[in-house]
Structure formats: structure tokens, C-alpha cells
């Protein structure tokens, strides 16, 4: 491979390489995560009818929503190790196809037991998908573009709410009775199809690494490979022990990041799995009857606010090359907003506060995912990212289960709102603790050897 041209010519080549890479990779990753997340949380809309149809209580629903993450936790690290063996293109395609098939089988739920089993199998199928995507982004986007790229990819989460909320409730309404299916059953089948087709398309569209990218010219490939290798070398020189998987698991920075993500994801999943029910409870509280479509449209509002905020916040973090306060500030705002929401008796104010919290969570998570690449490369990066995501996704077990149990016990979601605020405070405190930890020297090195880039980004 010929070296990239130097000087101004090199800058032009770099800009062209980034532009082509963004247009080639990000739309597909955005689509893939959109259909993934929609298949993961569309049970929140199905539950408006499914729970009554098959006899699932709020507590049983919360447990079933969380069972997905038990499987996710168990199989995440093995899945990401398999990714390094088979390559991103093949492994991501496998994940999408298998989870799509099982997502369609959710239409076969007949009671709590079948609900639990199918949710567990979905977790097995999808395990490793998100960390695979995060790792893939680090292999294609240099540091100064990574938060923006991650925010664009993660935009799939609020878009799943923005698009999926009205789409899911519309499908449940118009397809009710078609082929003898209930509306929620038809919705599961229809929304599973894009996942399977996307997995097949993945085999032909994604490229495993920049050196194989035929959509780039030779100088563009050389520039991108050189940029990424330079960053990898910098991390390897600063954290020489990072190739040890065991030491990766035990490093304080990895443990801090796992706990921070646990706090952030608690809020995301509590809202993701219960927002339609929360909207319905708001309407019941204030004596307003809402149809399925109206619940879907209102549930999309927090996602719309999140889409607007997260891209701006990711770009701002990239421009400032600062991560800590770009995580701490929104999480503190989100914690205050959601904890205050039960104390207002006006529907509009309640939805504004929930929307602020959603925007805060969606803005924080893409910035958070810039932290692991500061300390981990190679197999250790695959394992580290998987561990962080696995521990964080334990909130997928805790959040819906606790929210459902608290709702059954108290009759309202107020305690659940306050609990979200507590976990966001936990994430903010963990981020500050991580910042302090990363200003200490890596094991066996003087403090002055910590790279300048590590300090500026963290």
C-alpha cells in the first residue's frame, strides 16, 4: 500500500476518505441498530394488548423484558471473541438473521413461560451486537471523528422510538384480525422482516477493515490505515499490558466504565420498556382517554427531542476533545428532571421532564463510548467493550423488573422515576471517579508517561 500524500494534499485525501467512509458505513449501521432496537423494545407496545390477552402481569412483563439481558450478559463476551475470529461482516450478519427469526416468533407467545423463553433466546441471538458495532466504529473512524460517528449510529435508539412508536401502534391497529392474528402478533412478524433482510445485505455491504475497502482510493486507504495504526500504537505504548484479557477484566478503568454504563442504561431501558405504559398512566391520572395511535405518537416525543440533542452534543464533544463533563452535565440534568416529574400534576410538564431525561441519556451514551478506545486495542478491546456492555446491560434485567414490581406495589410509576434519577446520579459520580483514576499512571509507569491524548479526551 502506497503511503498517503503529506501536507495539504494529505488533508484533502483524509477529508475524502472520511466522507466516503461515513456515507458507506454509518447509514447501514444506523439501519441495523434501528431494527435491532425496535425488535428489542417493541414488546412495550405489544404489552398494551398482549399482557391482557395471554395473562402477563406488570411484574411478569418486567421480568420477561429483563430475561433477554440475562442471556445477553452470559453470551456477550464469547460473542465478541467470536467476532475477532470470524470478522465483523460475517458475525454481524449472523446476529441480525438469527435475532430477526426469533423476533418474529414472539408472535407465538401464549403466556409468561413462552414469553420468558423467547426473550431469553433473543438475548442469545443478539448478544455481542452492540459492542461489535462500537468496536467496528473504532476500526474505521479516527479519534477526532469518533464521537460524532458513534452519535450518528446511536441515533438509532431514539429513532426506534420516534419511528417505532407510531409504526408499532399503527400496525397493531390496522393488522388486527388479518390472517386470524391479533394486532400485536402481526406487528411482531412484520417488524422482524427488516432484520433478516438486513443481515443478508450485511454480507454484501460491510467490509471487515479499511485495508480491504475498495470504495476508497489507494491514497485514501493508506491515509485511513495510517491514522488508525498511529492511534493504536499510542494506546499500546501507554498501556503495554492491555493485551492480557484477565488484566483487562480487572483494570479499574474497565470496572468504572462498566458501572457508569450500568447507570446510563438503567434510565434508557426503564423508559424504553415502560414509556408507553407511563404515557397511558399519565392519561389515566389526568382523566384523558388516549387511543393506541395517540399513545404511540406521544411516546415518540422524547425520542424526537433525543435525536435533536445527541448529534449536537457528540459534535460538541469532538470539537472540544472533552468527554468527562459531556457525560456528567447531561446525566445530572436528566436525574433532576426525572426525579421531579412525579411532583407535577400537569400532563404537559410531565412529558417535558421525561423528554429532557431521554435527551440527557441519549446525549451521554455516545460520548461515553469514546472512553474504552483510550485504553484498549486488539483482542483486549473486544473483550473490554463486551464486558462494559455486559455489565451495563444488567440494567436491562434490573430496570424493567424493578419498574414493574414498584408499579404493582404502589400503583404508580413515581418510585420508578425516582429510581431512574438515582442511577443517573450514580453514572455521573462514576464518571468523575473514572476521571480521577485516569489521571494516575498506568501500572509500572511514571505519571508523566500517560499520553496527552488520554488526558484531553477523558
C-alpha positions as CSV (number, residue, x, y, z in Angstrom):
1,X,0.0,0.0,0.0
2,X,1.4,3.4,-1.0
3,X,1.8,6.0,1.7
4,X,-0.7,8.8,1.9
5,X,0.4,12.1,0.5
6,X,1.8,14.7,3.0
7,X,0.7,18.2,3.8
8,X,-2.3,19.9,2.2
9,X,-2.8,17.1,-0.2
10,X,-2.9,14.6,2.7
11,X,-5.6,16.7,4.4
12,X,-7.7,16.6,1.2
13,X,-7.2,12.9,0.9
14,X,-8.2,12.5,4.6
15,X,-11.4,14.5,4.2
16,X,-12.4,12.5,1.1
17,X,-11.6,9.2,3.0
18,X,-13.8,10.3,5.9
19,X,-16.6,11.5,3.8
20,X,-16.8,8.2,1.8
21,X,-16.4,6.1,4.9
22,X,-19.2,7.9,6.7
23,X,-21.6,7.5,3.8
24,X,-20.7,3.9,3.2
25,X,-20.8,2.6,6.8
26,X,-22.9,4.9,9.0
27,X,-26.3,4.6,7.2
28,X,-26.1,0.8,7.3
29,X,-25.0,0.6,10.9
30,X,-27.8,3.1,11.8
31,X,-30.4,0.9,10.0
32,X,-29.0,-2.3,11.6
33,X,-29.2,-0.9,15.1
34,X,-32.6,0.7,14.4
35,X,-34.2,-2.6,13.5
36,X,-32.3,-4.3,16.3
37,X,-33.5,-1.9,19.0
38,X,-37.1,-1.9,17.6
39,X,-37.2,-5.7,17.8
40,X,-35.9,-5.5,21.3
41,X,-38.4,-2.9,22.7
42,X,-41.5,-3.4,20.6
43,X,-42.8,-5.6,23.4
44,X,-43.5,-2.3,25.2
45,X,-46.2,-1.6,22.6
46,X,-47.4,-5.2,22.3
47,X,-47.8,-5.3,26.1
48,X,-50.7,-2.8,25.8
49,X,-52.8,-5.8,24.4
50,X,-50.6,-8.9,24.8
51,X,-50.4,-8.8,28.6
52,X,-54.2,-8.9,28.8
53,X,-54.6,-11.5,26.0
54,X,-52.2,-14.1,27.4
55,X,-52.3,-13.2,31.2
56,X,-49.0,-11.4,31.8
57,X,-48.9,-9.1,34.9
58,X,-46.7,-6.0,35.1
59,X,-44.3,-7.9,37.3
60,X,-44.1,-10.8,34.9
61,X,-43.7,-8.5,31.9
62,X,-40.8,-6.7,33.7
63,X,-39.1,-10.0,34.4
64,X,-39.6,-11.2,30.8
65,X,-38.2,-7.9,29.5
66,X,-35.2,-8.5,31.7
67,X,-34.6,-12.2,30.9
68,X,-33.4,-11.0,27.5
69,X,-30.4,-9.4,29.2
70,X,-29.6,-12.5,31.3
71,X,-28.8,-14.3,28.0
72,X,-27.1,-11.1,26.7
73,X,-24.8,-11.0,29.8
74,X,-23.9,-14.7,29.6
75,X,-23.1,-14.7,25.9
76,X,-21.7,-11.2,25.2
77,X,-18.0,-11.9,25.8
78,X,-18.0,-15.2,23.9
79,X,-19.8,-13.4,21.0
80,X,-17.2,-10.6,20.8
81,X,-14.4,-13.1,20.9
82,X,-16.1,-14.9,18.0
83,X,-16.2,-11.6,16.2
84,X,-12.4,-11.4,16.2
85,X,-12.3,-14.9,14.7
86,X,-15.0,-14.7,12.0
87,X,-14.7,-10.9,11.3
88,X,-17.4,-8.2,11.7
89,X,-19.2,-8.7,8.4
90,X,-20.0,-12.4,8.8
91,X,-20.7,-12.2,12.6
92,X,-22.9,-9.1,12.4
93,X,-24.9,-10.8,9.6
94,X,-25.3,-14.0,11.7
95,X,-26.6,-11.9,14.6
96,X,-29.1,-10.0,12.6
97,X,-30.6,-13.0,10.8
98,X,-31.0,-15.2,13.9
99,X,-32.4,-12.4,16.1
100,X,-34.9,-11.5,13.3
101,X,-36.2,-15.0,13.1
102,X,-36.7,-15.2,16.9
103,X,-38.2,-11.7,17.0
104,X,-40.9,-12.9,14.5
105,X,-41.5,-15.9,16.8
106,X,-42.6,-13.5,19.6
107,X,-46.0,-13.7,17.9
108,X,-46.2,-17.2,19.3
109,X,-46.3,-16.1,23.0
110,X,-49.1,-17.9,24.9
111,X,-48.3,-17.0,28.5
112,X,-45.5,-16.0,30.9
113,X,-43.3,-19.1,30.3
114,X,-43.2,-18.9,26.5
115,X,-42.6,-15.1,26.9
116,X,-39.6,-15.8,29.1
117,X,-38.2,-18.5,26.8
118,X,-38.4,-16.4,23.6
119,X,-37.0,-13.4,25.2
120,X,-34.0,-15.4,26.5
121,X,-33.4,-16.8,23.0
122,X,-33.5,-13.3,21.6
123,X,-30.8,-12.4,24.1
124,X,-28.7,-15.4,23.0
125,X,-29.1,-14.4,19.3
126,X,-28.4,-10.7,19.7
127,X,-25.5,-11.0,22.3
128,X,-22.5,-9.1,21.1
129,X,-24.2,-6.9,18.5
130,X,-23.8,-3.5,20.2
131,X,-20.2,-4.0,21.3
132,X,-19.4,-5.4,17.8
133,X,-20.7,-2.1,16.3
134,X,-18.8,0.0,18.8
135,X,-15.6,-1.9,18.1
136,X,-16.3,-1.7,14.3
137,X,-16.5,2.1,14.6
138,X,-13.2,2.3,16.4
139,X,-11.6,0.3,13.5
140,X,-12.9,2.8,10.9
141,X,-13.0,6.3,12.5
142,X,-10.1,8.2,13.9
143,X,-10.4,9.7,17.4
144,X,-11.5,13.2,16.3
145,X,-14.5,11.9,14.3
146,X,-15.5,9.0,16.6
147,X,-18.0,10.7,19.0
148,X,-19.9,12.2,16.0
149,X,-19.9,8.8,14.2
150,X,-21.0,7.0,17.4
151,X,-23.7,9.6,18.0
152,X,-25.0,9.1,14.4
153,X,-25.0,5.3,14.9
154,X,-26.6,5.6,18.4
155,X,-29.3,7.9,16.9
156,X,-31.0,4.6,16.1
157,X,-32.2,4.3,19.7
158,X,-34.3,7.5,19.7
159,X,-35.2,6.9,16.1
160,X,-36.6,3.5,17.1
161,X,-38.9,5.4,19.5
162,X,-39.6,8.1,17.0
163,X,-40.5,5.8,14.1
164,X,-41.3,2.7,16.1
165,X,-43.8,4.2,18.5
166,X,-46.4,5.3,15.8
167,X,-45.4,2.4,13.5
168,X,-45.9,-0.3,16.0
169,X,-49.2,1.0,17.3
170,X,-50.4,1.6,13.7
171,X,-49.5,-2.0,12.7
172,X,-51.4,-3.3,15.8
173,X,-54.4,-1.2,14.8
174,X,-54.7,-1.9,11.0
175,X,-53.5,-5.5,11.0
176,X,-55.7,-6.7,13.9
177,X,-57.6,-9.8,12.7
178,X,-55.6,-10.2,9.5
179,X,-54.9,-13.9,8.9
180,X,-56.5,-14.6,12.3
181,X,-53.7,-12.7,14.1
182,X,-54.1,-10.3,16.9
183,X,-52.6,-6.8,16.2
184,X,-49.6,-7.4,18.4
185,X,-48.8,-10.7,16.8
186,X,-48.9,-9.2,13.3
187,X,-46.7,-6.4,14.5
188,X,-44.0,-8.8,15.7
189,X,-44.0,-10.7,12.4
190,X,-43.8,-7.6,10.1
191,X,-41.1,-5.8,12.2
192,X,-38.9,-8.9,12.2
193,X,-38.6,-9.0,8.4
194,X,-36.1,-6.0,8.0
195,X,-33.7,-7.6,10.5
196,X,-33.4,-10.8,8.4
197,X,-33.1,-8.9,5.1
198,X,-30.6,-6.5,6.7
199,X,-28.5,-9.5,7.8
200,X,-28.4,-10.9,4.3
201,X,-27.4,-7.4,2.9
202,X,-24.7,-7.1,5.5
203,X,-22.8,-9.9,3.8
204,X,-22.5,-7.8,0.6
205,X,-22.2,-4.3,2.1
206,X,-19.9,-4.2,5.1
207,X,-16.1,-4.5,4.8
208,X,-14.1,-6.0,7.7
209,X,-11.2,-3.5,7.7
210,X,-10.1,-0.3,5.9
211,X,-7.2,-2.1,4.1
212,X,-9.9,-4.0,2.2
213,X,-12.1,-1.0,1.4
214,X,-12.5,-0.9,-2.4
215,X,-14.8,2.1,-2.1
216,X,-11.7,4.1,-1.2
217,X,-8.8,5.0,-3.5
218,X,-5.3,3.8,-2.7
219,X,-4.2,7.1,-1.1
220,X,-7.4,7.3,0.9
221,X,-6.9,3.7,2.2
222,X,-3.3,4.5,3.1
223,X,-4.3,7.6,4.9
224,X,-7.0,5.9,7.0
225,X,-4.9,2.9,7.8
226,X,-2.0,5.1,8.9
227,X,-4.3,7.3,11.1
228,X,-5.8,4.3,12.9
229,X,-2.4,2.5,13.3
230,X,-0.9,5.6,14.8
231,X,-3.7,5.8,17.4
232,X,-3.4,2.1,18.1
233,X,0.3,2.4,18.6
234,X,-0.2,5.3,21.0
235,X,-2.6,3.3,23.2
236,X,-0.4,0.2,23.1
237,X,2.7,2.2,24.1
238,X,0.9,3.9,27.0
239,X,-0.9,0.7,28.3
240,X,1.6,-2.0,27.5
241,X,-0.3,-4.7,29.4
242,X,-3.6,-4.2,27.6
243,X,-3.3,-7.5,25.6
244,X,-3.9,-9.6,28.7
245,X,-7.6,-10.5,28.8
246,X,-7.5,-11.2,32.6
247,X,-5.8,-7.9,33.4
248,X,-8.3,-6.2,31.1
249,X,-11.2,-7.5,33.1
250,X,-9.6,-6.4,36.4
251,X,-8.4,-3.0,35.4
252,X,-10.0,-0.2,37.5
253,X,-10.8,1.9,34.4
254,X,-12.8,-1.0,32.8
255,X,-14.7,-1.6,36.0
256,X,-15.5,2.1,36.4
257,X,-16.8,2.2,32.8
258,X,-18.9,-0.8,33.3
259,X,-20.6,0.7,36.3
260,X,-21.1,4.1,34.6
261,X,-22.8,2.3,31.7
262,X,-25.0,0.4,34.2
263,X,-26.3,3.7,35.5
264,X,-26.9,5.2,32.0
265,X,-28.5,2.1,30.6
266,X,-30.9,1.8,33.6
267,X,-32.6,5.0,32.5
268,X,-32.6,4.0,28.9
269,X,-34.2,0.6,29.5
270,X,-36.7,1.8,32.1
271,X,-38.0,4.3,29.6
272,X,-37.6,2.0,26.6
273,X,-39.7,-0.8,28.0
274,X,-42.3,1.2,30.0
275,X,-42.7,4.6,28.2
276,X,-46.0,3.6,26.5
277,X,-47.4,2.3,29.8
278,X,-46.1,5.5,31.5
279,X,-47.9,7.6,28.9
280,X,-51.1,5.6,29.5
281,X,-50.8,6.0,33.2
282,X,-50.3,9.8,32.8
283,X,-53.6,9.9,30.7
284,X,-55.4,7.8,33.4
285,X,-54.1,10.0,36.1
286,X,-55.4,13.2,34.4
287,X,-58.6,11.6,33.2
288,X,-57.7,11.7,29.5
289,X,-58.5,8.7,27.3
290,X,-55.8,8.0,24.6
291,X,-56.1,5.6,21.7
292,X,-53.3,3.3,20.8
293,X,-52.2,5.6,18.0
294,X,-52.2,8.6,20.3
295,X,-50.1,6.7,22.9
296,X,-47.6,5.8,20.1
297,X,-47.4,9.4,18.9
298,X,-46.9,10.9,22.4
299,X,-44.3,8.2,23.2
300,X,-42.3,9.4,20.2
301,X,-41.8,12.9,21.6
302,X,-38.9,12.0,24.0
303,X,-37.2,10.3,21.1
304,X,-37.6,13.3,18.8
305,X,-36.0,15.5,21.4
306,X,-33.2,13.0,21.9
307,X,-32.4,12.9,18.1
308,X,-32.0,16.7,18.1
309,X,-29.8,16.8,21.1
310,X,-27.4,13.8,20.7
311,X,-25.8,14.8,17.4
312,X,-25.2,18.3,18.6
313,X,-23.7,17.0,21.8
314,X,-21.5,14.5,20.1
315,X,-20.1,17.1,17.7
316,X,-19.5,19.5,20.6
317,X,-17.6,16.8,22.5
318,X,-15.5,16.1,19.4
319,X,-14.7,19.8,18.9
320,X,-13.7,20.2,22.5
321,X,-12.0,16.8,22.7
322,X,-13.5,16.6,26.2
323,X,-15.5,13.6,27.5
324,X,-16.0,13.8,31.2
325,X,-18.2,16.8,31.6
326,X,-20.0,16.0,28.4
327,X,-21.2,12.9,30.3
328,X,-21.6,14.4,33.8
329,X,-23.6,17.5,32.9
330,X,-26.5,15.8,30.9
331,X,-26.8,13.0,33.4
332,X,-27.2,15.4,36.3
333,X,-29.8,17.3,34.3
334,X,-31.6,14.1,33.4
335,X,-31.5,12.9,37.0
336,X,-33.1,16.1,38.3
337,X,-35.8,16.2,35.6
338,X,-37.0,12.6,36.0
339,X,-36.9,12.8,39.8
340,X,-39.1,15.9,39.7
341,X,-41.7,14.5,37.3
342,X,-43.9,12.8,39.9
343,X,-44.4,16.1,41.7
344,X,-46.1,17.9,38.8
345,X,-49.8,17.3,38.2
346,X,-49.9,18.6,34.6
347,X,-49.6,16.1,31.8
348,X,-47.6,18.5,29.6
349,X,-44.9,19.2,32.2
350,X,-44.6,15.5,33.0
351,X,-43.9,14.8,29.3
352,X,-41.4,17.7,29.1
353,X,-39.4,16.3,32.1
354,X,-39.4,12.8,30.7
355,X,-38.2,14.2,27.3
356,X,-35.4,16.1,29.0
357,X,-34.3,12.9,30.7
358,X,-34.4,10.9,27.5
359,X,-32.4,13.6,25.7
360,X,-29.8,13.6,28.5
361,X,-29.4,9.8,28.3
362,X,-29.2,9.7,24.5
363,X,-26.6,12.5,24.5
364,X,-24.4,10.9,27.2
365,X,-24.1,7.4,25.9
366,X,-22.3,8.2,22.5
367,X,-19.8,10.3,24.4
368,X,-19.3,7.6,27.0
369,X,-18.4,5.1,24.3
370,X,-15.3,7.2,23.3
371,X,-13.7,6.2,26.6
372,X,-12.8,2.5,26.0
373,X,-10.7,3.1,22.9
374,X,-8.4,5.3,25.1
375,X,-7.1,2.3,26.9
376,X,-7.8,-0.9,24.9
377,X,-6.8,-2.2,21.5
378,X,-6.9,-5.6,19.8
379,X,-8.5,-8.6,21.5
380,X,-8.4,-6.8,24.8
381,X,-10.6,-4.1,23.2
382,X,-13.1,-6.7,22.0
383,X,-13.2,-8.3,25.5
384,X,-13.2,-4.9,27.4
385,X,-16.0,-3.4,25.3
386,X,-18.0,-6.6,25.7
387,X,-17.5,-6.6,29.5
388,X,-18.5,-3.0,29.8
389,X,-21.6,-3.6,27.7
390,X,-22.5,-6.8,29.5
391,X,-22.4,-5.2,32.9
392,X,-24.2,-2.1,31.6
393,X,-26.9,-4.3,30.2
394,X,-27.5,-5.9,33.5
395,X,-29.7,-2.8,33.9
396,X,-31.9,-4.4,31.3
397,X,-32.6,-7.0,33.9
398,X,-32.9,-4.6,36.8
399,X,-34.7,-1.7,35.3
400,X,-37.8,-3.3,33.8
401,X,-38.1,-5.8,36.7
402,X,-37.9,-3.1,39.4
403,X,-40.1,-0.8,37.5
404,X,-42.8,-3.4,37.1
405,X,-42.6,-4.6,40.7
406,X,-42.7,-1.0,42.0
407,X,-45.7,-0.3,39.8
408,X,-47.6,-3.4,41.0
409,X,-46.7,-2.5,44.7
410,X,-47.5,1.3,44.6
411,X,-50.0,1.6,41.7
412,X,-47.9,4.4,40.0
413,X,-44.6,4.8,38.3
414,X,-43.5,7.6,40.7
415,X,-41.0,5.4,42.5
416,X,-39.6,4.1,39.2
417,X,-39.0,7.7,38.1
418,X,-37.0,8.5,41.2
419,X,-35.0,5.3,40.8
420,X,-34.0,6.3,37.3
421,X,-32.7,9.6,38.8
422,X,-30.7,7.7,41.4
423,X,-29.0,5.6,38.7
424,X,-28.2,8.6,36.6
425,X,-26.6,10.2,39.7
426,X,-24.6,7.0,40.1
427,X,-23.4,7.3,36.5
428,X,-22.3,11.0,37.0
429,X,-20.4,10.1,40.1
430,X,-18.7,7.1,38.4
431,X,-17.6,9.4,35.5
432,X,-15.9,11.8,37.9
433,X,-14.3,8.8,39.7
434,X,-13.0,7.5,36.4
435,X,-11.6,10.9,35.5
436,X,-9.6,10.9,38.7
437,X,-8.4,7.3,38.1
438,X,-7.2,8.0,34.6
439,X,-5.0,10.9,35.9
440,X,-3.0,8.3,37.7
441,X,-0.2,6.5,36.0
442,X,-0.7,3.1,34.3
443,X,0.8,0.2,36.3
444,X,4.5,0.3,36.3
445,X,4.9,3.7,34.6
446,X,5.6,7.2,35.9
447,X,2.7,9.6,35.8
448,X,4.3,11.7,33.1
449,X,4.1,8.8,30.6
450,X,0.3,9.0,30.4
451,X,-0.4,10.1,26.9
452,X,-1.6,13.7,26.2
453,X,-4.5,12.4,24.1
454,X,-5.7,10.3,27.0
455,X,-5.8,13.3,29.3
456,X,-7.6,15.5,26.8
457,X,-10.2,13.0,25.9
458,X,-11.0,11.9,29.4
